[in-house]
Amino acid sequence: MAGEAASTLGLSMAVLAESPTDAACDVAAEVIVGSPHVEGALRSLAERCDVVTFDHELVDLSLITLLASEGVRIHPGADTLALAVDKVHMRAVFVGAGIPVPAHAVLDLAHLDQSGMEDVLTSFGREHGWPLVLKAARGGYDGKGVWPADDLAQARAVLAPLTGHVLVEEHVEIEAEVAVMVARRPSGETVSWPAVETAQVGGVCREVLVPGRLPAAVVEEAAELGRHVADLAGAAGVMAVELFLTSEGLMVNEIATRPHNSGHWTIEGAITSQFENHLRAVLDLPLGATRPSHPQVASVNVFGGASGADPAGLLPHGLAIEGAHVHLYGKGARPGRKLGHVTVCGGDPEDVRARAWKAALALGSPRPDALSLPDGVA
């Protein structure tokens, strides 16, 4: 999707891919096969580019720092990436800046014995109540590396195979999950898209609604909070700020320092997509308008079903739904894998949501039992 945006701007994109079958290889002007953890591969990419950017944060920050010290333009930089890579670091920075986050404690499993670990858990549970949520400080995404624990015995079982740092967090009572996309240039210009309501099932985003059920005051507060986070992070490019709406207000849960699933709706649903503004931002070009192009937008993710069927074979069925903009990522189909998304724009919230779900289901995406779908969606 970044490659498609690059093409419209007359830009040429080189991709560092771990496999020549990665989806972006199909649209890149040049492909370098290699790992972002290997210095030689990163150098090969940097030699071919005016600026290096990312579609995930699972990179070696020491290598990024080294290349930047040699004059390679890398956006976002290592300090920004570190906030997304390490949840313990992120929480500490946000608390220091007065940004609301869930109550938490940190377990350093390398320096705590069993008794010390249980003391922290017991004390935290006594203060904030059970269940607790345990999060690996590094490496987690899409629900991976996140474990609820109803009691001390469950927490003990979760922690037994883990090493390093683990966050212990309160279990937050959520009224809605919210995300806001922000684009920021190195020179400081910052824009944000309207906050969206997301629905997570099993830790994975299934739908994005614009504006969903969010009151205007919450949308504005989320945008202000998102811009604050982007400035604090020194972001260069697009970043996602994921929030919980609680009875006490908004609090930041996670950030992603790259284009993000919660912003895919902007391709058809906003004046400028997150992908185009990401490219503008990392090149320090003027940013595009972010207002929605329609009053209501619904975007539903397409996942592999139990049969493992490729949604590309069902494309006629998805496209038969009026107004459905289908995006398939060219990934190998397997059950539970995110393979694409569908966006529908219009004026009626229930109508656009129903049509987006009809198209996603027609493409073979499994129906989520945990979500109540619109009337008329089989």
C-alpha positions in Angstrom: 0.0 0.0 0.0 3.0 2.3 0.6 4.3 1.3 -2.8 1.0 2.3 -4.4 1.1 5.7 -2.7 4.7 6.2 -3.8 3.8 5.5 -7.4 1.2 8.3 -7.4 3.9 10.8 -6.1 6.4 9.6 -8.7 8.6 8.0 -6.1 10.6 4.8 -6.5 10.5 2.3 -3.6 13.2 -0.3 -2.7 12.2 -3.0 -0.3 14.2 -5.0 2.2 12.3 -8.3 2.4 13.1 -11.5 4.3 11.5 -13.5 1.5 11.0 -12.7 -2.2 7.4 -13.8 -1.8 6.6 -10.9 0.7 3.6 -8.9 -0.6 5.5 -5.6 -1.0 7.9 -7.2 -3.5 5.2 -7.2 -6.1 5.1 -3.4 -6.2 8.7 -2.4 -5.4 11.0 -1.1 -8.0 13.9 -3.0 -6.4 13.9 -5.9 -3.9 16.8 -6.7 -1.5 16.3 -10.1 0.1 17.7 -10.1 3.7 17.0 -9.5 7.3 16.6 -6.1 9.0 18.8 -7.5 11.8 21.8 -8.0 9.5 24.0 -4.9 9.1 25.0 -5.7 5.5 21.3 -6.0 4.4 20.4 -2.7 6.0 23.4 -1.0 4.4 22.4 -2.4 1.0 19.0 -0.8 1.4 20.4 2.5 2.7 22.8 2.8 -0.3 19.8 2.7 -2.7 17.5 5.1 -0.8 17.3 8.8 0.0 15.4 7.9 3.2 14.8 4.6 5.0 11.5 3.9 6.7 9.7 0.9 8.2 6.5 -1.2 8.1 7.2 -2.8 11.5 9.2 -2.0 14.6 11.0 -5.4 15.0 14.4 -4.0 14.1 17.8 -3.8 15.7 17.9 -0.3 17.3 21.7 -0.4 17.6 22.1 -0.9 13.9 19.6 2.0 13.2 21.6 4.2 15.6 24.9 3.3 13.9 23.6 4.0 10.4 22.0 7.3 11.5 25.3 8.4 13.1 26.9 7.9 9.6 24.4 10.3 8.0 21.8 7.8 6.7 18.3 9.5 6.8 16.2 7.1 8.8 12.6 8.0 9.8 11.4 7.3 12.4 14.7 7.3 14.3 15.9 4.9 17.0 14.6 7.0 19.9 11.1 7.0 18.4 11.2 3.3 17.6 12.3 2.5 21.1 9.0 3.7 22.5 7.1 1.2 20.4 9.7 -1.6 20.8 9.8 -1.6 24.6 6.6 -1.3 26.5 8.4 -0.7 29.8 10.3 2.2 28.4 7.1 3.6 26.7 5.2 3.5 30.0 8.1 5.3 31.9 8.3 8.1 29.3 4.6 8.6 29.2 4.2 8.7 33.0 7.0 11.2 33.2 5.2 13.4 30.6 1.8 13.2 32.4 0.2 11.1 29.7 -2.5 8.8 31.2 -1.7 5.0 31.0 -3.0 2.0 32.9 -1.7 1.5 36.4 1.3 -0.9 36.2 4.4 -2.4 37.8 7.5 -3.9 36.2 8.9 -7.4 36.8 12.6 -7.8 36.1 12.7 -11.6 35.9 16.4 -11.7 35.6 16.8 -10.2 39.1 13.7 -11.4 41.0 13.4 -14.8 42.6 10.1 -16.6 42.9 9.3 -15.0 46.3 10.1 -11.5 45.1 8.0 -12.0 41.9 5.0 -13.2 43.9 5.4 -10.3 46.4 5.0 -7.8 43.5 2.0 -9.6 42.0 0.3 -10.0 45.4 0.8 -6.4 46.3 -0.3 -5.1 42.9 -3.4 -7.4 42.9 -4.3 -6.2 46.4 -4.2 -2.6 45.3 -5.7 -2.9 41.8 -7.7 -6.1 42.0 -7.6 -9.3 40.0 -7.6 -10.2 37.1 -4.3 -8.6 36.1 -2.8 -8.3 32.6 0.8 -9.5 32.0 2.6 -8.1 28.9 6.1 -9.0 27.5 8.1 -5.8 27.4 9.3 -6.6 23.9 8.1 -8.6 20.8 4.3 -8.7 21.4 1.8 -7.7 18.8 -1.8 -8.5 17.7 -2.5 -10.1 21.1 0.7 -12.0 21.2 2.8 -11.5 24.4 -0.3 -10.4 26.4 -1.8 -12.7 29.0 -4.7 -12.2 31.5 -4.3 -13.8 34.9 -7.2 -14.4 37.2 -5.1 -15.2 40.2 -1.6 -15.7 41.5 -1.5 -19.3 40.3 -2.3 -18.3 36.7 0.2 -15.5 36.8 2.9 -17.9 38.1 2.2 -20.3 35.2 2.4 -17.5 32.6 5.6 -16.1 33.9 7.4 -19.5 34.4 8.8 -19.7 30.8 9.5 -15.9 30.4 12.6 -13.9 30.8 13.5 -10.2 30.7 11.0 -7.5 31.7 7.3 -8.0 32.0 4.6 -5.4 32.6 2.0 -6.1 35.3 -1.1 -4.0 34.5 -4.5 -3.4 35.9 -7.4 -4.9 34.0 -9.1 -1.8 32.6 -12.8 -1.7 32.3 -13.2 -0.4 28.7 -16.2 1.5 27.3 -14.6 1.6 23.8 -11.2 1.1 22.1 -10.0 4.1 20.2 -7.2 4.7 17.8 -5.8 8.0 16.3 -3.4 8.2 13.5 -0.9 11.1 13.5 1.5 12.2 10.8 4.5 14.4 11.7 7.4 15.8 9.7 10.9 16.1 11.0 10.5 19.9 10.8 7.6 19.6 13.3 4.4 20.0 11.2 1.8 17.6 12.6 -1.7 16.5 11.4 -4.0 13.9 12.7 -7.0 12.0 11.3 -10.2 11.8 13.3 -10.1 9.2 16.1 -11.8 5.9 15.3 -13.5 3.2 17.2 -12.0 -0.2 16.9 -13.2 -3.7 17.8 -10.6 -6.3 18.9 -11.3 -10.0 19.1 -8.6 -12.2 20.6 -6.3 -9.2 20.6 -6.6 -8.7 16.9 -8.5 -5.8 15.2 -11.6 -6.9 13.3 -13.2 -3.6 12.4 -12.6 0.1 12.4 -15.6 2.6 12.5 -15.3 6.3 11.7 -16.5 7.9 13.9 -18.3 4.9 15.4 -20.1 5.7 18.7 -17.4 8.2 19.8 -18.8 11.5 21.0 -17.2 14.6 19.3 -15.5 15.6 22.6 -13.8 12.2 22.8 -12.7 12.5 19.1 -11.1 15.9 19.8 -9.5 14.8 23.1 -8.0 11.7 21.4 -6.6 13.8 18.5 -5.0 16.2 21.0 -3.5 13.3 23.0 -2.2 11.7 19.8 -0.4 14.8 18.7 1.1 15.2 22.2 2.4 11.6 22.0 3.8 12.2 18.5 5.6 15.4 19.6 7.0 13.7 22.7 8.2 10.8 20.6 9.8 13.1 18.0 7.9 11.1 15.4 8.9 11.4 11.7 6.3 9.7 9.6 2.9 8.2 10.6 2.2 6.7 14.0 -0.8 5.1 15.6 -1.8 5.8 19.2 -4.2 3.2 20.6 -6.3 4.2 23.6 -8.8 2.9 26.0 -11.9 5.0 26.7 -12.9 4.4 30.3 -15.2 5.9 32.8 -12.3 8.1 33.9 -11.4 9.3 30.4 -8.9 8.2 27.8 -5.6 6.4 28.5 -2.9 5.3 26.1 -2.5 1.5 25.7 -0.1 1.1 22.8 1.7 3.0 20.0 2.9 1.9 16.6 5.5 4.1 14.9 4.4 3.3 11.3 1.3 3.1 9.1 -1.2 0.9 11.0 -4.2 -1.3 10.5 -6.4 1.3 12.3 -5.6 3.8 9.5 -6.3 1.6 6.4 -9.7 3.3 6.1 -8.0 6.5 5.1 -7.2 5.1 1.6 -10.8 5.7 0.4 -12.2 7.4 3.5 -10.0 10.5 3.9 -8.6 13.3 1.6 -5.1 12.0 2.1 -4.3 8.4 3.1 -2.0 7.4 5.9 0.4 5.9 3.4 0.7 9.1 1.3 1.2 11.2 4.4 3.8 8.8 5.7 5.8 9.2 2.6 5.4 13.0 2.6 6.4 13.1 6.3 9.6 11.0 6.1 10.6 13.1 3.1 9.8 16.3 5.0 7.2 17.4 2.4 4.0 19.4 3.2 1.4 17.1 4.7 -2.0 16.5 3.1 -5.5 17.2 4.5 -6.8 14.4 6.8 -10.5 15.2 7.0 -12.8 12.3 6.1 -14.2 12.3 2.5 -17.5 10.8 3.8 -19.6 11.1 6.9 -19.3 7.4 7.8 -16.6 4.9 7.1 -16.4 1.2 8.1 -13.4 -1.0 7.5 -13.4 -4.7 8.2 -10.4 -7.0 8.2 -10.3 -10.2 6.1 -8.8 -13.2 7.8 -8.1 -16.7 6.6 -10.9 -19.1 7.4 -10.7 -22.7 8.7 -10.5 -24.1 5.1 -7.4 -22.1 4.3 -9.0 -20.9 1.1 -7.4 -17.9 -0.6 -9.8 -14.9 -0.6 -8.6 -14.0 -4.1 -10.6 -17.0 -5.4 -13.7 -15.4 -3.8 -13.0 -11.9 -5.1 -16.1 -11.7 -7.4 -18.3 -12.3 -4.3 -16.7 -9.5 -2.3 -16.8 -7.1 -5.2 -20.5 -7.8 -5.7 -21.3 -5.8 -2.5 -22.1 -2.3 -3.6 -19.5 0.2 -2.5 -17.0 -2.4 -1.2 -13.4 -1.4 -1.7 -11.5 -4.7 -1.4 -7.8 -4.7 -0.6 -6.0 -8.1 -0.7 -2.4 -8.2 0.5 -1.1 -11.1 -1.6 -0.2 -13.1 1.5 -0.3 -16.9 1.6 -3.7 -17.9 3.0 -3.9 -19.8 6.3 -6.4 -19.9 9.1 -6.4 -16.8 11.3 -3.9 -14.8 9.1 -4.8 -11.2 8.2 -5.1 -11.3 4.4 -6.8 -8.0 3.5 -9.5 -5.5 4.4 -12.7 -4.1 3.0 -13.7 -0.4 3.3 -17.2 1.0 2.6 -18.0 4.8 2.8 -21.4 6.5 2.9 -23.8 8.4 5.0 -25.5 5.8 7.3 -23.4 4.1 10.0 -25.3 0.8 10.1 -25.4 0.6 6.3 -21.7 1.0 5.7 -20.9 -1.4 8.5 -23.3 -4.0 7.2 -21.9 -3.8 3.7 -18.3 -4.0 4.9 -19.1 -7.1 6.9 -21.0 -8.7 4.0 -18.0 -8.2 1.7 -15.5 -9.5 4.3 -17.6 -12.6 4.9 -18.1 -13.1 1.2 -14.3 -13.2 0.9 -14.2 -16.1 3.4 -13.3 -14.2 6.5 -14.7 -16.1 9.6 -17.6 -14.5 11.5 -16.5 -13.4 15.0 -18.8 -14.8 17.6 -17.7 -12.1 20.1 -19.0 -9.3 17.9 -22.6 -8.4 17.4 -22.9 -7.8 13.6 -25.5 -5.5 11.9 -29.0 -6.9 11.1 -29.1 -8.6 7.7 -25.5 -9.9 7.9 -25.7 -13.6 7.5 
